Amino acid sequence: MTPLALNGSPLWYAGRAGGTLALILLTATVVLGIASGGRAAPRRIGRFEIGLLHRNLSLLTLAFLALHVATVLLDPFVHLGWAAAVLPFGASYRPLWLGLGTAGFDLLLAVLATSALRLRLGGRRWKAVHRTAYAAWPLALFHAVGTGTDTRLPLQLWLYAGCLAAVVAAVWWRLARAGPGRVTGRLLAALSAGAVPVLLTVFLAGGPLQPGWAHRAAAAAITLGGGR
């Protein structure tokens, strides 16, 4: 654990806890959405109950995500402005890794906003925006791995592995239960499900799991942020 993790402020701990819980809840939301869609939907549970659970998990995810964002912005260590919460890759502190999280947050906000206007937008447009929310999950995962100062802790690594395994298993379950047709979409889903674990493993081995990653990431952020 880094010195920051040992001597972090209450805001730091609240930010890390909120972010970790938001990732877990987002994973559960994505897994439920993937595994219960199409022909993979369980027959013993009504779609209304599944939809209600999916909505409640989504709202809990946004609540803990809001806690994560607010505490990180209030933490004096990183000196982030409020614009960093909605404008990706504009922060001076680790802009790439924070930008991934901001991009994922923006996608979830878009789903929330369009859900409130679902009747006006129509089902087809709302579903198109809703599907983009699935991209928020890999963005959140790489954001957590890349910027988290506790990534090298075994418990945190097991948590990331569990989230990854759950989503990949849900994708393969959905593909196994899918009927004929939409070959391109299924092939893309299969390739994505296989690519994310490979990319994450390569990234972990060459980055966060190497000594001095936190300092190298901060140094890169300083360079990208304009030399400050």
C-alpha positions, 0 to 999 in steps of 0.5 A: 500500500502506498503512503497515501493509502496509509495516511489518506484523509477521510475524503480519500477513504470515502472516495475509494469506498464509493468508487469501489461500491459503484463498480460492484453495483455497476457490474451487477447492473450490467450482468443483470441487463445482459443475462436477462435480455432476449431469449436468456430471460428467466421464465420463472421471474416476470420481466417487471420484477427484473426491470424493477431490480435493474432500475434500483441497482442503476439508481444505487450505482449512481448514488455511490458514484455521486459520492465517489465524484463529490469526495474526490473533488472535495479532496484537497490532494488532487485539486480537481475542479468541478468541470473535471466531473463532466469533461473527460481528459481535462484534469491536470491529475492523471487525465487519462485514467480520470478521463475514463471514469468521467466518460463512463459517468457521462454515459450513465448520466445520458441514460438517466436523462433519457430515461426521464424523457423516455416517452417523448424520445420513443422506445427505439431512441431510448434503447439506442442510448441505453445500450451505450451504457454498457460501455461505461463498465469497461471504462469504469474498470480501467479507470479504477485499475489505472488510478487506484492507489490500492490496485496492487492489494490482493483483495482489490485485484480479486474484486476486479477479477470477480467483476470481470469474470461476472460480466464475461460469464453473462455475455457468454451465457447470453450468446449461448441462449441466443437464437439464430440471426444477428451474427455480426452483433454476436461475433462483436460481443464474443470478441469484446468479451475475450478482448477485455480480460486480455487487455486488462491482464497486459495492462496490469502486468506492464503498469499498475503491478509494476513498482513505482506505477503511482509515481509514473502515472502522476508524472505522465499526468503532469506532462499531459497537464501542461508541465505543472 
